Amino acid sequence: MLEFNQIKEQYPEHLQGYERAILREYLQCKILQGIFDSSHARKLSFLGGTALRIFYENQRFSEDIDLDNFGLDWNEFDAVVKDVERFLSLEGFEVELRQIRKAAYHLILRFPKLLYQHGLSPLRDEKILIQVDTAAQGYVYQPDVRILNKFDVFSEIRIAPLPLLLSQKIFTATNRKRPKGRDFYDITFLLARTNPDFNYLKEKLAVSSKDQLRALILDKISDFDFDNLAKDVAPFLINKTEINRVKKFVTFWEQVDLG
């Protein structure tokens, strides 16, 4: 485990004020190392907003860890959790773990004392909470294998390919019970870097062309309040002017090249 000053100095000066987010990001990397050094890592793939932040330098901080599940059963998940707990303990972390089995497998990690010890909270008992969600996405693909080489972490991580990350974001953005601004922010970020995986979108949204996709999403978001969605994501943005990625999403979607 690194000292907090060692963690902060790995960020550019303009980011060093985001102390809680920086500490959380360090813990996310350590948790990922524990997960993907496990013998069952071949049945998991990293995806979602935290994957975009850690591997593609998305300019918003993210909170939890999302994993695809390729046939990992509950006993194997329990073994992964034990591996993570053992790894974090050996690294010098005090951590409380709780597993939840519902439609998916969840791991909730609470780190006591860290915020207080590093002067980030006046409350001795305040804890950092990070949740790991493991759910089968129901789509067959070959994950990319990327080296995570950050802080004192060096580990092979299986991660969903970038076109699939984009298509999953498009699906998620329009199928939540309550829409979230972060999804639309991430879509604009990804469309500057890749094109959608239309095989995934055909399975999930029954669209197979750019025109169909554009029309379907415009219809689904027609009554969304993007000013409120922008407020939802604003606290996580590194560059506050990028809130316009959400506010102006409809115009963006009408014009963007979808590949």
C-alpha positions as CSV (number, residue, x, y, z in Angstrom):
1,M,0.0,0.0,0.0
2,L,1.3,3.4,-1.0
3,E,1.2,6.5,1.2
4,F,-1.4,9.0,0.1
5,N,1.2,11.6,-1.0
6,Q,2.8,8.9,-3.2
7,I,-0.6,8.4,-4.8
8,K,-1.4,12.1,-5.3
9,E,2.0,12.8,-6.9
10,Q,1.1,10.5,-9.8
11,Y,-1.6,12.9,-10.9
12,P,-1.1,16.2,-12.7
13,E,-1.3,19.2,-10.4
14,H,-4.8,20.3,-11.6
15,L,-6.2,17.0,-10.4
16,Q,-4.6,16.8,-7.0
17,G,-7.4,18.6,-5.3
18,Y,-9.8,15.7,-6.0
19,E,-8.4,13.9,-3.1
20,R,-11.3,11.6,-2.3
21,A,-11.7,10.6,-5.9
22,I,-7.9,9.9,-6.2
23,L,-8.0,7.7,-3.2
24,R,-11.0,5.8,-4.5
25,E,-9.3,5.3,-7.9
26,Y,-6.3,3.8,-6.1
27,L,-8.5,1.4,-4.2
28,Q,-10.3,0.5,-7.4
29,C,-7.0,-0.5,-9.0
30,K,-6.0,-2.6,-6.0
31,I,-9.4,-4.4,-6.0
32,L,-9.0,-5.1,-9.8
33,Q,-5.6,-6.5,-9.2
34,G,-7.0,-8.8,-6.5
35,I,-9.9,-9.9,-8.8
36,F,-7.9,-10.5,-11.9
37,D,-5.0,-12.3,-10.2
38,S,-7.6,-14.8,-9.0
39,S,-7.7,-18.3,-10.7
40,H,-11.3,-17.5,-11.9
41,A,-10.4,-14.3,-13.7
42,R,-10.9,-16.0,-17.1
43,K,-14.7,-15.9,-16.4
44,L,-14.8,-12.2,-15.8
45,S,-14.4,-9.0,-18.0
46,F,-14.1,-5.4,-16.8
47,L,-16.6,-2.9,-18.3
48,G,-18.5,0.3,-17.5
49,G,-17.5,3.8,-16.5
50,T,-14.6,2.8,-14.2
51,A,-13.1,0.8,-17.1
52,L,-13.3,3.9,-19.3
53,R,-11.6,6.0,-16.6
54,I,-8.8,3.6,-15.7
55,F,-7.9,2.4,-19.2
56,Y,-9.0,5.2,-21.5
57,E,-8.6,8.3,-19.3
58,N,-12.3,9.3,-19.5
59,Q,-12.5,12.7,-17.9
60,R,-14.9,11.9,-15.2
61,F,-14.4,10.0,-12.0
62,S,-16.3,6.8,-11.4
63,E,-17.5,5.0,-8.3
64,D,-18.0,1.3,-8.6
65,I,-16.6,-1.7,-10.6
66,D,-18.7,-3.5,-13.1
67,L,-17.8,-7.0,-14.4
68,D,-19.3,-9.2,-17.1
69,N,-19.8,-12.8,-15.9
70,F,-19.0,-15.7,-18.3
71,G,-20.5,-18.6,-16.3
72,L,-18.9,-17.8,-12.9
73,D,-21.0,-19.6,-10.3
74,W,-21.6,-18.5,-6.7
75,N,-18.9,-20.8,-5.2
76,E,-16.4,-19.5,-7.7
77,F,-17.4,-15.9,-6.9
78,D,-17.0,-16.7,-3.2
79,A,-13.5,-17.9,-4.1
80,V,-12.7,-14.7,-5.9
81,V,-13.9,-12.7,-2.9
82,K,-11.6,-14.7,-0.6
83,D,-8.7,-14.0,-3.0
84,V,-9.4,-10.3,-3.0
85,E,-9.7,-10.2,0.8
86,R,-6.4,-12.1,1.2
87,F,-4.7,-9.9,-1.3
88,L,-5.9,-6.6,0.3
89,S,-4.9,-7.9,3.8
90,L,-1.4,-8.7,2.6
91,E,-1.2,-5.2,1.1
92,G,-1.9,-3.7,4.5
93,F,-5.5,-2.7,4.0
94,E,-8.2,-3.0,6.7
95,V,-11.4,-3.9,4.8
96,E,-14.9,-5.1,5.5
97,L,-16.5,-7.3,2.8
98,R,-20.1,-8.3,2.3
99,Q,-21.4,-10.5,-0.5
100,I,-25.0,-10.2,-1.9
101,R,-26.6,-12.8,-4.2
102,K,-29.6,-11.5,-6.1
103,A,-30.1,-11.4,-9.9
104,A,-26.3,-10.8,-10.0
105,Y,-23.4,-11.2,-7.6
106,H,-22.3,-8.2,-5.7
107,L,-19.4,-7.5,-3.4
108,I,-19.4,-4.5,-1.1
109,L,-16.1,-3.4,0.3
110,R,-15.8,-0.8,3.1
111,F,-12.5,0.7,4.0
112,P,-12.5,2.1,7.5
113,K,-10.2,4.8,8.9
114,L,-8.5,5.7,5.5
115,L,-10.3,9.0,5.1
116,Y,-9.6,10.1,8.6
117,Q,-6.0,8.9,8.6
118,H,-5.3,10.9,5.4
119,G,-7.1,14.0,6.6
120,L,-9.9,13.7,4.2
121,S,-12.6,13.5,6.8
122,P,-13.0,14.8,10.3
123,L,-15.0,11.7,11.2
124,R,-13.0,8.9,12.5
125,D,-15.6,6.3,11.6
126,E,-16.4,7.4,8.0
127,K,-15.7,4.6,5.5
128,I,-15.0,4.5,1.8
129,L,-17.5,2.2,0.1
130,I,-16.8,0.5,-3.3
131,Q,-19.2,-1.9,-4.9
132,V,-18.3,-4.7,-7.4
133,D,-21.2,-5.8,-9.5
134,T,-20.9,-9.0,-11.5
135,A,-23.7,-9.8,-14.0
136,A,-23.8,-11.8,-17.2
137,Q,-24.4,-9.5,-20.1
138,G,-25.7,-12.2,-22.4
139,Y,-23.4,-11.5,-25.3
140,V,-20.5,-13.6,-26.5
141,Y,-17.2,-11.8,-27.2
142,Q,-13.5,-12.1,-26.7
143,P,-12.3,-9.6,-24.1
144,D,-9.1,-7.6,-24.7
145,V,-6.3,-8.3,-22.3
146,R,-4.6,-5.1,-21.1
147,I,-1.8,-4.5,-18.6
148,L,-2.8,-2.3,-15.7
149,N,0.4,-0.5,-14.7
150,K,-0.6,2.3,-12.4
151,F,0.5,3.2,-8.8
152,D,2.0,0.0,-7.4
153,V,-0.3,-2.2,-9.4
154,F,0.8,-4.4,-12.3
155,S,-1.8,-6.9,-13.4
156,E,-3.4,-8.3,-16.6
157,I,-7.0,-7.2,-16.8
158,R,-9.6,-8.7,-19.2
159,I,-11.7,-5.8,-20.5
160,A,-14.6,-5.5,-23.0
161,P,-13.5,-4.1,-26.4
162,L,-14.0,-0.4,-26.9
163,P,-16.8,-0.8,-29.6
164,L,-18.7,-3.0,-27.2
165,L,-18.2,-0.6,-24.3
166,L,-19.9,2.1,-26.5
167,S,-22.8,-0.2,-27.5
168,Q,-23.4,-1.2,-23.9
169,K,-23.5,2.4,-22.9
170,I,-26.0,3.2,-25.6
171,F,-28.2,0.4,-24.4
172,T,-27.9,1.2,-20.8
173,A,-28.5,5.0,-21.3
174,T,-31.9,4.3,-22.8
175,N,-33.0,1.3,-20.7
176,R,-32.5,2.4,-17.1
177,K,-35.6,2.9,-14.9
178,R,-34.1,6.4,-14.3
179,P,-31.7,7.8,-16.9
180,K,-28.3,9.0,-15.7
181,G,-26.2,11.8,-17.1
182,R,-23.0,9.9,-16.9
183,D,-24.2,7.4,-19.6
184,F,-24.6,10.2,-22.1
185,Y,-21.3,11.8,-21.2
186,D,-19.6,8.5,-21.8
187,I,-21.3,8.0,-25.2
188,T,-19.9,11.3,-26.4
189,F,-16.5,10.4,-25.1
190,L,-16.5,7.0,-26.8
191,L,-17.9,8.1,-30.2
192,A,-14.7,10.3,-30.6
193,R,-12.7,7.1,-30.3
194,T,-14.6,4.2,-31.8
195,N,-17.8,3.0,-33.6
196,P,-20.6,0.9,-32.1
197,D,-20.7,-2.9,-32.2
198,F,-23.8,-3.4,-34.3
199,N,-23.9,-7.1,-33.6
200,Y,-24.5,-6.3,-30.0
201,L,-27.1,-3.6,-30.8
202,K,-28.9,-5.9,-33.2
203,E,-29.3,-8.4,-30.3
204,K,-30.3,-5.9,-27.7
205,L,-32.1,-3.2,-29.6
206,A,-33.1,-4.9,-32.8
207,V,-31.3,-2.3,-35.0
208,S,-28.8,-3.1,-37.7
209,S,-28.1,0.2,-39.4
210,K,-26.9,3.7,-38.4
211,D,-30.1,5.3,-39.4
212,Q,-32.2,2.9,-37.4
213,L,-30.0,3.4,-34.3
214,R,-30.1,7.2,-34.6
215,A,-33.9,7.2,-35.0
216,L,-34.5,4.8,-32.1
217,I,-32.4,6.6,-29.6
218,L,-33.8,10.0,-30.6
219,D,-37.3,8.5,-29.9
220,K,-36.3,7.0,-26.6
221,I,-34.7,10.2,-25.3
222,S,-37.3,12.6,-26.6
223,D,-38.7,13.4,-23.1
224,F,-35.4,13.3,-21.2
225,D,-34.5,16.5,-19.3
226,F,-30.9,16.9,-20.2
227,D,-30.3,19.9,-18.0
228,N,-31.1,17.8,-15.0
229,L,-29.1,14.9,-16.3
230,A,-26.1,17.3,-16.6
231,K,-26.5,18.2,-13.0
232,D,-26.5,14.5,-12.1
233,V,-23.0,14.0,-13.6
234,A,-21.5,17.4,-12.8
235,P,-19.8,16.4,-9.5
236,F,-17.8,13.7,-11.2
237,L,-16.5,15.8,-14.1
238,I,-12.8,16.9,-14.1
239,N,-13.4,19.7,-16.6
240,K,-16.7,21.4,-15.6
241,T,-17.2,22.9,-19.1
242,E,-17.7,19.3,-20.3
243,I,-21.1,19.4,-18.8
244,N,-22.2,20.6,-22.3
245,R,-21.6,17.0,-23.6
246,V,-24.8,16.1,-21.7
247,K,-26.7,19.4,-22.1
248,K,-26.3,19.3,-25.8
249,F,-26.6,15.6,-26.3
250,V,-29.7,15.6,-28.5
251,T,-28.0,17.9,-31.0
252,F,-24.8,15.8,-30.8
253,W,-26.7,12.6,-31.5
254,E,-28.5,14.1,-34.5
255,Q,-25.2,15.0,-36.1
256,V,-22.6,12.5,-35.0
257,D,-21.1,10.0,-37.4
258,L,-22.1,6.5,-36.2
259,G,-19.5,4.7,-38.3
